[in-house]
Amino acid sequence: MQEGTIELGTDICPPAAFRESEFYLDFLKRHRPFYFQCGIVLQNSQNTFGALSCLRETGQENFGQNHLQFLSQLSGHLRHALKLHRRMLDCQQALKTAMDALGRFDAGLILVRADGRVFIANAVAEEILRSGHGLKSEAGILTCTDQKQKDRFLKLLKTACNPHLDTVAGGSIVLDSGKNHLFVTVFPHTGKSSFAAPLAEIVVTDPKAVLKSREQSLKTLFGLTPAEASVAMLIAKGYQPKEIAQIREKEWNTVRSQLRQVFAKTGANNQIKLMKLISQLPGEA
């Protein structure tokens, strides 16, 4: 059925045939005796199908032409609502994917407004905020735990969010909570944004935090097994596959098979490209 099709269930399937169908006898009748239906096809394209069905029980009257006319009047609104809903789901999935990627960095990344309201924070930043050492979030507002440093931090935010500055403004501050030090860099968000208010990007680094290794990044980002990640890191250090087999005390065919998997998962189809990819990953070698 094409988009916009509006039909009565009794026109699609005769009542006598419907009463004998497995769907009605084995499912619908047992759970709730819905019998009459009218519906509209809202989307049927690109392997995506969406429809709205209205149901009535056996003891009620069948739907009529007035109901089909009502659905026809709503058709444009319903189809637009479904497309809007799918766009929202796509945006949510894109945001989740972006946050998953940001969460793999060792630094905390926060997107805020001039008044300190947090829009986005990656997993590392959220952990830092929960600890309350140096930075914290109060009712969604980013602030310093040390009142003496609070004014300077807010000044950096307002400067970075000033849309009238001719030059890119930013600055850094070291926050000392007594238990820990945080290196905080604030700079303007220059990318496109749907928010009316100017935004600032904040990078928070904890010097005492254990940095992820590039080997760990390979496992996290590309799903490499520990053995495959080990082979990849040895390739990055300049070893040839036969040398790697000797180092790891494995059969040559085993290492060659693991290297094939590394190429397939990372998209780097030769050793040179793999070395370049690993050199660009965050983390320690």
Wavefront OBJ file of the C-alpha trace (Angstrom):
o trace
v 0.000 0.000 0.000
v 1.252 3.478 -0.885
v 1.640 6.288 1.618
v -1.695 7.922 2.356
v -3.748 4.774 1.717
v -6.815 4.689 4.014
v -8.846 1.493 4.273
v -11.389 -0.349 6.381
v -10.223 -3.726 7.671
v -13.385 -5.366 6.338
v -12.521 -4.135 2.826
v -9.031 -5.636 3.024
v -10.058 -8.974 4.550
v -13.707 -10.227 4.462
v -15.126 -10.780 7.989
v -15.716 -14.493 7.396
v -12.093 -15.056 6.363
v -10.802 -12.891 9.227
v -12.728 -14.927 11.830
v -10.995 -18.073 10.594
v -7.505 -16.592 10.436
v -4.734 -17.765 12.783
v -4.032 -14.157 13.736
v -7.569 -13.691 15.045
v -8.090 -17.146 16.603
v -4.656 -17.695 18.156
v -3.756 -14.161 19.175
v -6.233 -11.308 18.882
v -9.309 -13.137 20.202
v -7.408 -14.527 23.194
v -5.910 -11.271 24.353
v -8.668 -8.808 23.520
v -11.534 -9.345 21.071
v -10.675 -6.552 18.651
v -12.541 -7.197 15.454
v -13.015 -4.004 13.442
v -10.211 -1.858 12.112
v -9.585 1.185 10.000
v -6.158 2.581 9.292
v -3.874 4.761 7.262
v -0.432 4.066 5.792
v 1.804 6.899 6.966
v 5.099 5.783 5.428
v 6.151 3.086 2.995
v 9.539 3.851 1.506
v 13.186 2.835 1.799
v 12.371 -0.387 3.656
v 10.423 1.611 6.268
v 6.742 1.037 6.910
v 4.559 2.991 9.347
v 0.803 2.830 9.812
v -1.838 3.957 12.293
v -4.660 1.531 13.091
v -7.868 2.211 15.021
v -9.506 -0.876 16.576
v -12.959 -1.719 17.926
v -14.156 -4.768 19.818
v -16.664 -7.313 18.580
v -19.659 -5.744 20.306
v -19.064 -2.307 18.803
v -20.095 -0.971 15.402
v -17.801 -1.192 12.446
v -15.985 1.925 11.303
v -17.588 3.868 8.482
v -16.850 6.387 5.785
v -16.969 9.266 8.275
v -13.994 7.733 10.091
v -12.074 7.349 6.835
v -12.789 10.996 6.005
v -11.528 12.003 9.457
v -8.278 10.064 8.921
v -7.983 11.667 5.497
v -8.172 15.121 7.099
v -5.475 14.119 9.606
v -3.305 12.382 7.008
v -0.888 15.240 6.336
v -0.437 16.020 10.029
v 0.095 12.364 10.962
v 2.633 11.754 8.214
v 4.497 14.925 9.165
v 4.474 13.880 12.842
v 5.917 10.456 11.978
v 8.711 11.979 9.881
v 9.463 14.431 12.696
v 9.542 11.549 15.172
v 12.003 9.622 13.000
v 14.208 12.700 12.681
v 14.219 13.045 16.462
v 15.251 9.390 16.791
v 18.026 9.957 14.249
v 19.242 12.985 16.228
v 19.175 10.995 19.462
v 21.171 8.203 17.854
v 23.664 10.690 16.393
v 24.081 12.298 19.812
v 24.577 8.898 21.460
v 27.195 7.972 18.858
v 28.997 11.286 19.354
v 28.938 10.929 23.149
v 30.271 7.370 22.899
v 33.149 8.676 20.781
v 33.857 11.589 23.146
v 33.774 9.210 26.085
v 36.817 7.404 24.739
v 39.082 10.413 25.233
v 41.181 10.769 28.371
v 40.222 14.445 28.829
v 36.910 15.771 30.086
v 34.974 17.676 27.415
v 32.122 20.025 28.360
v 29.946 22.335 26.266
v 28.480 25.218 28.304
v 26.742 28.579 28.032
v 28.124 31.858 29.415
v 26.181 31.406 32.652
v 27.759 27.954 33.112
v 24.744 25.847 32.148
v 25.977 22.500 30.866
v 24.649 21.232 27.537
v 26.911 18.254 26.946
v 29.583 16.502 29.007
v 31.434 13.315 28.130
v 31.892 10.427 30.565
v 35.278 11.620 31.840
v 33.884 15.085 32.582
v 30.839 13.669 34.371
v 33.109 11.579 36.594
v 35.168 14.657 37.462
v 32.019 16.648 38.268
v 30.675 13.848 40.467
v 33.922 13.804 42.456
v 33.471 17.486 43.337
v 37.226 18.094 43.241
v 37.851 21.424 41.501
v 34.681 21.497 39.412
v 31.090 20.587 40.194
v 27.611 20.920 38.756
v 24.865 22.537 40.823
v 21.391 22.246 39.282
v 23.014 21.923 35.859
v 25.308 24.932 36.356
v 29.057 24.402 36.125
v 31.051 26.088 38.879
v 34.257 25.846 40.911
v 34.383 24.283 44.333
v 36.835 26.986 45.435
v 35.098 30.361 45.767
v 38.382 32.223 45.224
v 38.761 30.660 41.775
v 35.080 30.894 40.888
v 35.170 34.518 39.703
v 38.149 33.933 37.429
v 36.558 30.818 35.970
v 33.266 32.628 35.236
v 35.210 35.473 33.632
v 36.877 32.973 31.281
v 33.451 31.607 30.356
v 31.962 35.014 29.613
v 34.997 36.023 27.569
v 34.879 32.836 25.497
v 31.136 33.302 24.907
v 31.419 36.960 23.876
v 30.159 37.074 20.255
v 31.474 40.635 19.743
v 35.161 39.781 20.089
v 37.103 40.064 16.823
v 39.647 37.450 17.823
v 39.266 33.950 19.198
v 39.434 34.297 22.951
v 40.247 31.578 25.407
v 42.210 30.910 28.495
v 43.331 28.376 31.064
v 43.154 27.987 34.791
v 44.547 25.463 37.273
v 41.953 24.466 39.854
v 43.263 23.279 43.212
v 40.744 21.482 45.415
v 43.305 20.570 48.064
v 43.072 16.937 47.034
v 43.651 17.291 43.361
v 44.677 19.648 40.547
v 42.699 20.117 37.359
v 43.961 21.854 34.228
v 40.983 23.627 32.654
v 41.063 25.277 29.223
v 38.125 27.381 28.040
v 37.682 28.510 24.441
v 34.791 29.588 22.159
v 32.660 27.033 20.378
v 33.165 27.978 16.734
v 31.164 25.171 15.152
v 27.585 25.431 13.947
v 25.031 25.268 16.730
v 21.241 25.304 16.933
v 21.436 27.163 20.261
v 20.761 30.898 20.172
v 23.155 31.645 23.024
v 26.949 31.551 22.411
v 28.674 28.466 23.761
v 32.088 27.683 25.199
v 34.060 24.448 25.051
v 35.906 23.332 28.164
v 38.683 20.752 28.240
v 39.453 19.365 31.707
v 42.594 17.310 32.321
v 43.439 15.455 35.504
v 47.235 14.971 35.550
v 46.927 12.135 38.060
v 44.496 10.155 35.931
v 45.806 7.026 34.294
v 45.876 7.644 30.565
v 44.487 5.082 28.199
v 47.061 3.418 26.018
v 46.715 3.360 22.251
v 46.395 -0.395 22.546
v 43.328 0.130 24.740
v 41.989 2.674 22.253
v 42.287 0.095 19.475
v 40.212 -2.364 21.506
v 37.632 0.243 22.453
v 37.268 2.036 19.117
v 37.562 -0.867 16.700
v 36.623 -3.920 18.761
v 40.029 -5.592 18.457
v 40.705 -8.580 20.671
v 43.679 -8.315 23.073
v 45.750 -10.508 20.732
v 44.835 -8.446 17.656
v 45.588 -5.174 19.481
v 48.974 -6.540 20.563
v 49.838 -7.477 16.981
v 48.728 -4.030 15.755
v 50.918 -2.244 18.309
v 53.946 -4.314 17.318
v 53.303 -3.407 13.683
v 53.184 0.260 14.772
v 56.623 -0.186 16.358
v 58.047 -1.357 13.030
v 58.107 -5.146 13.469
v 57.293 -7.406 10.550
v 54.685 -10.194 10.914
v 57.281 -12.981 11.037
v 59.177 -11.114 13.754
v 55.919 -10.674 15.669
v 55.313 -14.429 15.495
v 58.705 -14.993 17.119
v 58.164 -12.307 19.775
v 54.714 -13.610 20.711
v 55.779 -17.238 20.327
v 52.923 -17.923 17.948
v 52.642 -19.690 14.602
v 53.171 -17.497 11.551
v 49.702 -18.401 10.210
v 48.119 -17.322 13.513
v 49.729 -13.889 13.372
v 48.835 -13.506 9.701
v 45.191 -14.348 10.474
v 45.129 -11.859 13.349
v 46.624 -9.167 11.133
v 43.893 -9.772 8.539
v 41.312 -9.203 11.252
v 43.064 -5.983 12.292
v 42.960 -4.707 8.700
v 39.277 -5.638 8.354
v 38.192 -4.005 11.632
v 40.227 -0.805 11.329
v 39.837 -0.263 7.581
v 43.623 0.118 7.259
v 44.371 -2.394 4.518
v 48.152 -2.381 4.787
v 50.866 -1.960 7.413
v 51.731 1.640 6.461
v 48.117 2.783 6.819
v 47.811 0.902 10.102
v 50.918 2.598 11.491
v 49.558 6.022 10.470
v 46.183 5.264 12.061
v 47.700 4.200 15.370
v 49.980 7.266 15.465
v 46.858 9.470 15.343
v 45.031 7.738 18.186
v 44.768 9.456 21.576
v 46.663 7.920 24.451
v 50.144 6.751 25.204
v 52.089 4.520 22.850
l 1 2 3 4 5 6 7 8 9 10 11 12 13 14 15 16 17 18 19 20 21 22 23 24 25 26 27 28 29 30 31 32 33 34 35 36 37 38 39 40 41 42 43 44 45 46 47 48 49 50 51 52 53 54 55 56 57 58 59 60 61 62 63 64 65 66 67 68 69 70 71 72 73 74 75 76 77 78 79 80 81 82 83 84 85 86 87 88 89 90 91 92 93 94 95 96 97 98 99 100 101 102 103 104 105 106 107 108 109 110 111 112 113 114 115 116 117 118 119 120 121 122 123 124 125 126 127 128 129 130 131 132 133 134 135 136 137 138 139 140 141 142 143 144 145 146 147 148 149 150 151 152 153 154 155 156 157 158 159 160 161 162 163 164 165 166 167 168 169 170 171 172 173 174 175 176 177 178 179 180 181 182 183 184 185 186 187 188 189 190 191 192 193 194 195 196 197 198 199 200 201 202 203 204 205 206 207 208 209 210 211 212 213 214 215 216 217 218 219 220 221 222 223 224 225 226 227 228 229 230 231 232 233 234 235 236 237 238 239 240 241 242 243 244 245 246 247 248 249 250 251 252 253 254 255 256 257 258 259 260 261 262 263 264 265 266 267 268 269 270 271 272 273 274 275 276 277 278 279 280 281 282 283 284 285
